[in-house]
């Protein structure tokens, strides 16, 4: 039987009623990608308040790599509920926080002494990583990348690239943040081609030290192994080795933002493993908590220890329920073959998407690592002009036909895949059929359909 089950017009009457209530009660700045209101979820499907069932390609924006409501995660949380809900680890600490820190120190890349701190969100983790790098190096500067996304707090907005809707109207931002182009080969900032470019974008960091900010003033370079909100951009395999070598040559801390690329999404436990690098600091969140809010900074012990006692922390940081959930998530990755499954799902998507690209000129680029996959939609493959409105229409078609998708990219023209890794082959094919039909529908309206379906 199909997983997708549509019993009402989409959105249904109960969802429409909730949308009316939301408009009166919630500020417009809190956007929502679909007009659907969730009532139940399990593994890779979601059911709305009207009884319609969808396949989930969003996964809470990458928070549910192990699936919705995994029994192991639920049982761990229920067990913790029987003991205590909150204590504040800075006042009355608890063993699960320490045990989780030990596990994170063990599973993250790097053959050196490490320590871990837990906080509430990815943005908060990025802020703490910046604090640690500055405290350790005694330098102010942070280098981030074009098309990067690191959060919505003021410091992380300074690091984030995309202006609308994230940054517009919120200035001024914290200073001493410098931005350089990322290895976005499909839209190279220097109009070069890999590999003949010899990784010009990475090596240009040396020029940045001469013309923009002195290397002795830079505390850290922060980068996502695969851009998340920036469009699931995957740099060449040797890009980060060059970048990390340049950082270490100048005593600069390299921070890997693994908030979206971590915990199996790329087919490795951490995206940086796909490049063979060992970051000084690794920022994790999203799927770490299995659906509960939790984030972490893990890294070299000497850098982690740079802030003075009391310089780090937070009232709810490392909440005991979230720690219990995260320990269950790590156990799942150690017991189950989720990393191999991520690669299988990625290959399954890639095969279909390459066929779409061949037949529909709107599909400009197909890219990703593991199950972190995306298509970039353009007006034509000759101009690569972004097709934002067409992308919006495809995502609308998808949720109206039972598939939850989300967009990404600085030009809002990327459809990304963040499906829970526990999805079945049958569900994956069912979802890809919907996405394919959505692409075909929009291509047909533009008169560029080449017998896609």
N, C-alpha and C positions, 0 to 999 in steps of 0.2 A: 504494500500500500504506500502511496506517496506520503512523504512527510508533510509537504505543503497541503494545507486544508483551508480553503477560503469559503466562509459561510455567509459573509455579508459583503456589501460594497466596501471598498477600502478607501478611506478609513470608515470603520463601522460607527453606528450611532453612539455607543458608549465612549469610544475614542473621541468623536467629535464633541461630545458634551464635556469631556475632560479638557479638550483644547480650549473651549470657551472659558472654563473655569481658570485654566492656566493663564490665559491672556489678561484676566482681571487680577490675578494674585501674584504672578511671577514676573520679574522684570524682563524686558525684551532682550537684554544682553545675554541671557541664558538661552542660546539657540537650541533647536532640536532638529535632527536630520530627517525624522519621519514624524507623521502625525499619529503614530500608533502608541498605545499605552499597554505596557506589558503586565500580564497577570501571572504567568507561569513560565518556567524555562527548565530545560534539562539537556545536558550534553551539547548538541549543536542546534537545537530548535528553541523557538520562542513562541508563546501563545499570548495573544492580546486579550483585552477585557471583553471583546466581542466574540471570543472563541475561535478566532482565526489563527492558524499556525503557520509559522514562517521558518525558513532555514536562515541561520544567523551567520553572515559573513563579516560582522563587525566585532563580535566578542567583547562588547563593552569597551570598545576602542582598545583591543588587545589585552584585556585583563583576564581572559578566560581561556588561556591556552590548554588547560587541562579539562575544560568543559564547564558548562553551567551545573552547579550543584552536584559536584562529584561527591559520592558517598564518603570517600576517605576524608575529604575536607570538612564535610558536614559533621562527621563523627568526631573529628578532632575539636571542632568548635563547640559541639555539644558537651564534650567532656570538660573543656575549659569552663563552660558556663556553670558547671556544677561546683566550681571552686571559687573563682572570683572574676569580675568583669573588668575592673580597673583598679590600679594601685599607684600609678606613676612611677616608672622605673627609677627616676632620680630620687625618690623618697623611700620606697620599699621595693627593692628590686626582686626579680623572679627568675627562676632557673631557665625557663623556656627562651627568654631573651638571650641568655648566654649561649644556650645550646644552638639556637638559630645563628648567632654570630659565628660560632665555631664551624657550623656547616657552610656558611657563606665563605668564610676564610679558606675552607678546604676546596670548594667547588669552583671558585673563580680562578681565571688564569693568573699565573705568576708564581714562580718558585722562589718566593721571598716571604718574610714574616709579614702577616697581614692582620688588620683589625677591621671591625664593622660596627657602624652605628645605624640604628633604625629610626626612621621618621615617618611622616604621614603620607606624603605624596611625592611624585616625581619632581615637581618644581622645588619643593622644600629640600629634597635630596641634592639637586643641582646647586641650590644656594649654599648648602653646607659644604659641598665639594669645593666651591669657589672660596669659601672662608678658610678651609683647610689649606688650600694651595697658597693663598695669600699669607696665611700665618707661617707656613713652612718656608716659603721663598723670601718673605719680606719684600715682595714686589706687588704692584697694584694691577698690572695689565692682564686682561683676559682676551684671547683671540677666539672668535667664533666664526661660523661659516654662513655664507649666503644660502638661503632656503632651509636653514636650520630651524627647529622648534625645540625649545627647552622649558616652556611653561608660561604661566600667565601672571606670576608675581612680578614685582617691579624689576628685580635683578634678572629674572629669567626672561622678561620681556626685552630687556636690553640685549640679551644674548639671542633672542628669537629674531628671525629675519622678516617674516611676512608682515606687511603693514596692516592690511585690512583682512579680517576684522580685529586682529590681535592688538596692534599697537596704536592705531589711529585714535587720537583724542586723549591719550593717557600720559603724554610726555610732561615733564622731563624724566628721563630714565637715569639710573646710576651711570657714572662715567667710567672711563678707562676700559671700555669694551671696544674692540677693533674687529672688523669683519673682512674676510677674504673669500674668494670664490671656492666652492666645493668642486669635486670631480664629477660634475654632472655632464657626462660625455654626450648625451643626447642634445644638450643645449650648452655646449662648451663656451665659457665666458671669453675664451681666447680664439675661438674659431679654429681649433686644432683637432686632430684625430689621434686617438690612441691606437697602437702604441708608438707611432712615429713622433708623438708629442714629447716622449721621454718624461712623462708625468710633470709637465711644466707647471701645472697648478699646485702641486705639492712642493716642488723645488722653489717656487716663487716666494715661499715663506721667508727665505733668506733676503729677498729684495724688500719684503715688508719690514724686516728689521732695520733696513737702511733708510727707507723712505717714509715709514709710517710711525713705528714705535720701536725703540731700541730693545734688542733681545734681553738686556739686563733689567728691563722694566716689565717684562712679561712673566707673570706667575704661572699661567696655564693656557693650554690650548684645549678646547672642549669640542668634541665631535661625536655625532651619532654614527655607528658603524654602517648602518643603512638609514638614510634620512627617513623620518616617519611622516609627520605632517607635510614635510617638504616634497613628498611624492614618491617615497620608496626608491630613492635613487641609490644605486649600488656602484661604488667606485671600483676601479680596476683592482685586481687582487694584490698588487704590490704597492698600492697607493699609501696605505697606512704605515707600512714599514719605513718608507721614506719620511713620512711625516713624524713618526715617533723618533726616528734616529735624529732628525733635526731638532726636535724638542730636547732630547737628552744631551745633545751636543752643547746646548745653551743653558742647561740646568732648568728647563721648563717642565712643569708637571703636565702629563698628558691625561686628560679625563675622557673616558668613554661613557657617553650617555646611552645606556642600554635599557632605558625605560620601556621602549616599544620593541626593540630588537632582542631583548633578553628572554630567558626561560623557554628556549626551544623554538622560538618563532623562525629563526633562520636555518634550522636543521642542525645547529649546534646549541649547547646550553646558553652560550653567549655569542653574540654576533662577532665580537672581536676575535674569537677563535677561528673564524673562517678566514681571517687574514694573517694568522700566526703571530699576533702581537700580544704583549702583556702590558696593559695600561697601568699607570701609577694609581689611578683611582677609577673605580667602576660604579656608576650610578644605576640602580635598578628600582623598579616599582611595578605597576600594572599586574602582570601575571604572577609575580612573586607571591601575592596574597591570595591567589585563587578565587578572587571575587571580593575580598575584604581590603580596606585601605591600608597599604603598607609600602614603604620605600626604604632603600638602604644605600649607604655609601660604604664600599669595601675597598681597601687599598693598602699600600705600603705602611707598615706600622709607624715609621718615623714621621710620615706626612699626617696620618690620622691623629697622631699624638701631639701635633704642633699647637692646636688651640689649648688654652689653659683650662683647668677644671671649671665647669660652669659656662664655658664658651659654646658648648653644644647642648642640645636637648630640646624638650617640648613636652607639654603636659600629657598629651596622648601618644607621644612618639613610642613606637614599638608596643602598641596595645597588645595585651596578652591573647585576645581572641585572634588577632591577625598573626601573631607569632605562631600560634598553634596551627592555623591554616597554612602558613608558609612551610612549616616543617612537614606537613602532609603533602604539599606540592612537591617539595624536594624528594620525598620518599617515592612519589609517583614517577618522577623522572628517572629515578634510580631503578625502579622495578619494572616499568613498562617501556616499550620501545617507541616512545613519543618522538624522539629525534629522527629516527628512521621514517616514522609516519609523516613528520613535517616535510621531509624531502620527497616522499611519495606524493603527497598532496600538491607540492609545488610543481613536480613534474607533470602531474595530471592537469593542473591549470595551464602550465606552459604549452603543452601540446595543443590544447584547444585554442588558447589565445594566439598562438602563432598562425593557426588557420584563419582566425578572425582577421589578423593583420594582413594575411595574404589576400583575402577576399574583400576587405572593407578598408578603403583609403583613410577612414577616420581613425583607425587604430594605428597610431604612430609608433609607439614603442611598447614592448613587452619586457618586463624586467623583474628581478627579485632574487632572493636567496631563500632556500627552503620553502616554507609556507608563507613567507613574507613577500607576496607577489602583487603586481599591479599592471594596469595598462594605462598608457597616456593617450588621450584622445585629442586629435588635431583636425583642423579644417581640411588639410590635405597633407599627404606624406611628402610633398615637394616643398611646401612652405613651413611646415611644422607649427603653423599658427594655432594657438591653444583653442580648444572647442569647449569652453566652460558651460555654455547654455545646453549644448548637446549632452554633456556629461550629466548635468542636472536632470535632463529628461530621461536619460537611461536609468539613473538611480530611482527616479519616481516610478518608471515602468516596473523596475524590479520589485519595489515594495508593494506595488499594486498587484503583483503576480506572485507574491510569496517569498521574496528574497530580500533580506536586510543587507544593504551595502552602504559604505561611506566613501566619501571622496577625500582627496588630498591634493597637495601641490600648490606652489605659489600662484599658479594661474587657475586653480580650482578645476583642473581638467584631468585628474587622475582618479581612477577607481581602484581602491586597494582591497586586498584580501586579508582579513584577520580572523578567519574561521577557527573555531576551537579544533584542536588537533585530534579530537576523538570523533569527528564526523566520519560517517561510513562512506564507502565508495559510491553507494547508491544515492545517498544524500548529496554528495559532492557533484555527481553527474546531473542530478535533478536541479541543483542550484546553477550549475554552468549552463544548462539548457535555458533557464530563465534569463540569465545574463546575456547569452547569445541572442535570444529573441529580442531583448531590449536593444542591443546594438543594431540588430537587423532592422528593427522598427525605425530607429532614428536615421540609420543609413538610407533606408528606403525613402523617408521623407525628404532627404537631401538629394535623392536621385543618384546615389553613389553605391547602391547595393550591388554586389557582384555574386549573387546566389549564395549568400552566407548561410541561409537555412532553406 
